[in-house]
Amino acid sequence: MNKNLKKVSVIMACYNSENTICTAIESIISQSYKNIEILVVDDNSTDNTFNILKKYIDLEAKIKVFKNESNIGLTKSLNFLLDQATGYYIARHDADDLSKELRIEKQVQYLESKNLDFCSSRALVKDTNRLIPGISHYIPKNLLIKYKNPFIHGTLFAKKTVFDDIGGYDEDFYYAQDYKLFKDLLKAKYKFKTINEPLYILNMQDNISSLKKDDQKYYSNCVKNNVKPIKK
């Protein structure tokens, strides 16, 4: 391994993910870029997720597993992982998605060659291979962010200092925390681009966005209207 490669901390929070957590983790373990640590927190699952995670502790030194004593939600779980991360870069990953083998390598190269603070990529929808974003990919993100989240959260790749400086995820946002984060990043004028190539495979069935549509809509509207949520 090239010792000059900067460490990447991949952060993943999961809840009742026993059917998908293995493939998600394996897609990170098999990355071509090897200087990584994988930080996974189980948000007090009620299924077999944590037992599955524990098996990886002895198998892979690069994996660190944590368990919340209660279900605290994605936002606080991600902030917890950011506090644990020791990498120069942070890569997001969801417990029901997959990263292509060259994802981390290409994002590191892209960020460094273009002197960016963060980047994202397009993705393929799991089981259909539909490319997203579609046409909206070509619309300026600073315009789209006023109406919707134009980024795919799981593809986020950033310098850790960006998260440190901005204070991580806004814990007032139990849902739509990614939309709020990206809006904060753009408001702070961090340098970014979205890679045209799909480096990620996104699950869009039975996930938070599909199962909690009303909550997502409420919190998303709070982001769009620049107001503080009063729910959960």
C-alpha positions as CSV (number, residue, x, y, z in Angstrom):
1,M,0.0,0.0,0.0
2,N,1.3,3.5,-0.9
3,K,1.9,5.2,2.5
4,N,1.3,8.5,0.9
5,L,-2.3,7.8,0.3
6,K,-4.5,9.8,2.7
7,K,-6.8,7.7,4.9
8,V,-10.5,7.6,4.1
9,S,-13.1,7.0,6.8
10,V,-16.2,5.4,5.5
11,I,-19.2,6.1,7.8
12,M,-22.3,3.9,7.8
13,A,-25.2,3.9,10.2
14,C,-27.7,1.0,10.1
15,Y,-31.0,0.0,11.6
16,N,-32.6,-3.4,11.0
17,S,-30.4,-4.0,8.0
18,E,-29.7,-7.7,8.3
19,N,-30.6,-8.4,4.7
20,T,-28.3,-5.8,3.2
21,I,-25.5,-4.9,5.6
22,C,-23.1,-7.6,4.4
23,T,-23.2,-6.6,0.7
24,A,-22.8,-3.0,1.7
25,I,-19.7,-3.6,3.8
26,E,-18.2,-6.1,1.3
27,S,-18.5,-3.4,-1.4
28,I,-16.2,-1.2,0.8
29,I,-13.8,-3.9,1.8
30,S,-13.3,-4.7,-1.9
31,Q,-12.4,-1.1,-2.9
32,S,-9.3,-0.7,-5.0
33,Y,-8.2,2.1,-2.6
34,K,-6.9,0.4,0.5
35,N,-6.1,3.1,3.0
36,I,-9.6,3.1,4.6
37,E,-11.3,2.6,7.8
38,I,-15.0,1.5,8.0
39,L,-17.0,2.9,10.9
40,V,-20.4,1.3,11.4
41,V,-22.9,2.1,14.1
42,D,-25.9,-0.1,14.7
43,D,-28.8,2.2,15.9
44,N,-30.1,-0.3,18.4
45,S,-31.6,-2.7,15.8
46,T,-34.3,-5.2,16.7
47,D,-33.1,-7.8,14.2
48,N,-29.8,-9.7,13.7
49,T,-27.9,-6.7,12.3
50,F,-25.5,-6.2,15.3
51,N,-24.7,-9.9,15.5
52,I,-23.7,-9.8,11.8
53,L,-21.6,-6.8,12.4
54,K,-19.7,-8.4,15.3
55,K,-18.4,-11.1,13.0
56,Y,-16.6,-8.5,10.9
57,I,-14.6,-7.2,13.9
58,D,-12.2,-10.3,13.9
59,L,-12.2,-10.6,10.2
60,E,-11.3,-7.1,9.2
61,A,-9.0,-4.8,11.2
62,K,-10.1,-1.8,9.2
63,I,-13.7,-2.2,10.5
64,K,-14.9,-0.6,13.8
65,V,-18.3,-1.4,15.0
66,F,-20.4,0.5,17.5
67,K,-23.9,0.1,19.0
68,N,-26.2,2.8,20.2
69,E,-27.9,2.1,23.6
70,S,-31.1,3.4,22.2
71,N,-32.5,4.3,18.7
72,I,-31.3,7.9,18.2
73,G,-31.8,8.2,14.4
74,L,-29.5,8.7,11.5
75,T,-28.5,12.3,12.1
76,K,-27.0,11.8,15.6
77,S,-25.6,8.4,14.5
78,L,-23.6,10.1,11.7
79,N,-22.4,12.8,14.0
80,F,-21.2,10.2,16.4
81,L,-19.3,8.4,13.6
82,L,-17.7,11.7,12.5
83,D,-16.3,12.1,16.0
84,Q,-14.8,8.6,15.8
85,A,-13.3,9.1,12.3
86,T,-9.5,9.5,11.9
87,G,-9.3,9.8,8.2
88,Y,-8.3,12.9,6.2
89,Y,-11.4,12.2,4.0
90,I,-15.0,11.2,4.9
91,A,-17.0,9.0,2.6
92,R,-20.7,8.3,3.2
93,H,-22.3,5.0,2.6
94,D,-25.8,3.7,3.4
95,A,-26.4,0.2,4.7
96,D,-28.6,-0.9,1.8
97,D,-26.5,0.5,-1.0
98,L,-23.3,-0.6,-2.9
99,S,-20.2,1.2,-4.0
100,K,-18.4,0.3,-7.2
101,E,-14.9,-1.1,-6.7
102,L,-13.2,2.1,-8.0
103,R,-15.5,4.6,-6.2
104,I,-13.1,5.7,-3.4
105,E,-10.0,5.8,-5.7
106,K,-11.8,7.9,-8.2
107,Q,-13.3,10.3,-5.7
108,V,-9.9,10.8,-4.1
109,Q,-8.3,11.5,-7.4
110,Y,-11.1,13.8,-8.5
111,L,-11.1,15.8,-5.3
112,E,-7.3,16.3,-5.4
113,S,-6.9,16.9,-9.1
114,K,-9.6,19.6,-9.0
115,N,-8.7,21.0,-5.6
116,L,-12.2,20.5,-4.2
117,D,-13.7,20.4,-0.7
118,F,-16.3,17.8,-1.5
119,C,-17.7,15.8,-4.4
120,S,-20.5,13.4,-5.1
121,S,-21.4,11.2,-8.0
122,R,-24.3,9.9,-10.0
123,A,-25.7,6.5,-9.2
124,L,-27.5,3.5,-10.7
125,V,-30.8,2.5,-9.2
126,K,-30.6,-1.0,-7.8
127,D,-32.4,-3.7,-9.9
128,T,-33.2,-1.3,-12.7
129,N,-29.8,0.4,-13.6
130,R,-31.6,3.7,-14.1
131,L,-29.1,6.5,-14.0
132,I,-29.8,9.3,-11.5
133,P,-29.8,12.2,-11.4
134,G,-31.1,12.3,-15.0
135,I,-31.5,15.6,-16.8
136,S,-31.3,17.5,-13.6
137,H,-27.6,16.5,-13.3
138,Y,-26.9,19.2,-15.8
139,I,-28.7,22.0,-13.9
140,P,-26.5,24.1,-11.6
141,K,-26.7,22.7,-8.1
142,N,-26.9,26.2,-6.5
143,L,-30.2,26.6,-8.4
144,L,-31.6,23.2,-7.7
145,I,-30.8,23.3,-4.0
146,K,-33.5,25.9,-3.6
147,Y,-36.2,23.4,-4.6
148,K,-34.8,19.9,-3.7
149,N,-31.7,18.0,-2.7
150,P,-29.7,17.6,-6.0
151,F,-27.1,15.3,-4.4
152,I,-27.1,11.6,-3.6
153,H,-26.2,11.4,0.1
154,G,-24.5,8.0,-0.1
155,T,-22.0,9.3,-2.7
156,L,-20.8,12.2,-0.6
157,F,-17.0,12.4,-0.3
158,A,-15.4,15.3,1.6
159,K,-12.4,16.5,3.5
160,K,-13.0,15.8,7.2
161,T,-12.2,19.5,7.9
162,V,-15.3,20.4,6.0
163,F,-17.5,18.5,8.5
164,D,-15.4,19.9,11.4
165,D,-15.8,23.5,10.3
166,I,-19.5,23.3,9.6
167,G,-20.3,21.4,12.7
168,G,-21.4,18.1,11.2
169,Y,-25.1,17.3,10.5
170,D,-27.8,19.6,12.0
171,E,-29.4,17.6,14.7
172,D,-32.6,19.6,14.5
173,F,-33.2,17.6,11.3
174,Y,-34.2,14.1,12.2
175,Y,-35.0,13.5,8.5
176,A,-33.7,15.4,5.4
177,Q,-30.4,15.8,7.3
178,D,-28.6,15.3,4.0
179,Y,-30.5,18.1,2.3
180,K,-29.8,20.4,5.2
181,L,-26.1,19.5,5.1
182,F,-25.7,20.1,1.4
183,K,-27.6,23.4,1.6
184,D,-25.2,24.5,4.4
185,L,-22.2,23.4,2.4
186,L,-23.3,25.4,-0.6
187,K,-24.2,28.4,1.5
188,A,-20.6,28.3,3.0
189,K,-19.3,28.3,-0.6
190,Y,-17.2,25.1,-0.4
191,K,-15.7,24.0,-3.7
192,F,-17.5,21.0,-5.2
193,K,-18.4,19.1,-8.3
194,T,-20.5,16.0,-9.1
195,I,-18.8,13.3,-11.0
196,N,-20.7,12.4,-14.1
197,E,-19.9,8.6,-13.8
198,P,-22.1,6.5,-11.6
199,L,-19.9,5.2,-8.8
200,Y,-22.7,4.0,-6.5
201,I,-25.7,1.6,-6.6
202,L,-28.7,3.0,-4.8
203,N,-31.5,1.1,-3.2
204,M,-34.8,3.0,-3.5
205,Q,-37.2,0.4,-2.1
206,D,-38.2,0.1,1.5
207,N,-35.8,2.8,2.6
208,I,-36.2,5.9,4.8
209,S,-37.2,8.0,1.8
210,S,-40.0,5.7,0.7
211,L,-41.2,4.6,4.2
212,K,-41.2,8.0,5.8
213,K,-42.5,10.2,3.0
214,D,-44.5,12.5,5.1
215,D,-41.7,13.1,7.6
216,Q,-39.2,13.6,4.8
217,K,-41.5,16.1,3.1
218,Y,-42.0,18.1,6.3
219,Y,-38.2,18.3,7.0
220,S,-37.4,19.0,3.4
221,N,-39.8,21.9,3.4
222,C,-38.1,23.2,6.5
223,V,-34.8,23.2,4.6
224,K,-36.3,24.9,1.6
225,N,-38.0,27.6,3.7
226,N,-35.0,28.1,6.1
227,V,-37.1,27.3,9.2
228,K,-36.3,25.2,12.2
229,P,-38.3,21.9,12.5
230,I,-40.8,21.7,15.4
231,K,-41.3,17.9,15.1
232,K,-39.3,15.0,16.6
